[in-house]
Amino acid sequence: MDPLSATVPISLVNGFLAGADPAAVERLAEQSGIPHELLHEPGARVTQEQFSTLYRRLANELDDEMPGIFSRPLRNGTLKYLCLSLLDAPRLEVALHRFGQFLHLLLDEFNFRSQRDGDVCRVELAANPDGPPLSVLGRELMLKLAHGVASWLIGQKIPLVEVEFDFVRPPRASDYLYLFPGPVQFGCARTIMSFDADYLDMAIRQRKSDLKTFLSRAPEDWIFVSFAEQMVCHRVRQYIAGCLPVMPTVEVVAHDLHYSVRTLCRRLSAEGTTFQAIKDEVRRDIAIQRLTRSADAIGAIAYDVGFDDPTAFHRAFRHWTGSTPQTYRRTA
């Protein structure tokens, strides 16, 4: 697990658990290394490893690979047979068309459409007016699945021109920077993911023998964004993490990344974040990962993420997550 990987908001965790029997929630969370009291703390976060473990356990328990998200369960094996139906497509454009046809057989909430629009491919989730409502979590996950499968098929992550959602901006919109490799807009007329249309002409590079590895790493390989994808905010995050326990100034980061301060701040703003927000997120995520994966003293962790005073770290950590470092330490 990448030590720079972003942590996951508890709202996403609870979105999955909402469909589970309350008696199973505490058991599944505990088996995934998530203290059950964190489920009730709005600012809490978990590691990608904890989230993915919970996802797999819940999918197995409910026999639903999108656990409780849609009105019909996607039985275990759905992703496997979806991918098998795409592997002999001559190019990505055909594979995406099949992707939509496959989902049309299974789900009533939306129609999946992919089409060229000049130099851009637009992938749209169009709500079915005669079907059950499509949840926010359903919109997010289906776009993530389409992007993850498409990227896997051609053997490279597809950078996104833009993602548009037809729901209002959520409280923790900055988390979307680590879910989608491109700018994300809210309050739009439709839910659409756009990327360069040249990718549609790329050949399918994966074979049946490659599928087992992809499936074994689900959902990591299609939900989360690797920091190798190099949005500016990702580069800033990497730079700050490499400097800790010293916290670099925005002037130093801008200089070393070959931007003026003004340009760097403008680029970060266009991606929906700020330099200060990234500083806090880096320290928060590294601290959570250290607390849940190691027996390192809390004082040592505080120092390593840039705090000389453990009390200041404790106060900042509670501000970031709503919980104490000791609560996370119980998962170690």
Secondary structure, DSSP 8 states (H G I E B T S, - for coil): --TT---EEHHHHHHHHTTS-HHHHHHHHHHTT--GGGGG-TT-EE-HHHHHHHHHHHHHHHT-SSTTTSSS---TTHHHHHHHHHTT-SSHHHHHHHHHHHHHHH-SSEEEEEEEETTEEEEEEEE-TTS----HHHHHHHHHHHHHHHHHHHTS----SEEE-SS---TTGGGGGGTSSS-EE-S-SSEEEEEEGGGGGS-----HHHHHHHHHTTTHHHHS--GGG--HHHHHHHHHHHHTTS---HHHHHHHTT--HHHHHHHHHHTT--HHHHHHHHHHHHHHHHHHH----HHHHHHHTT-S-HHHHHHHHHHHHSS-HHHHHTT-
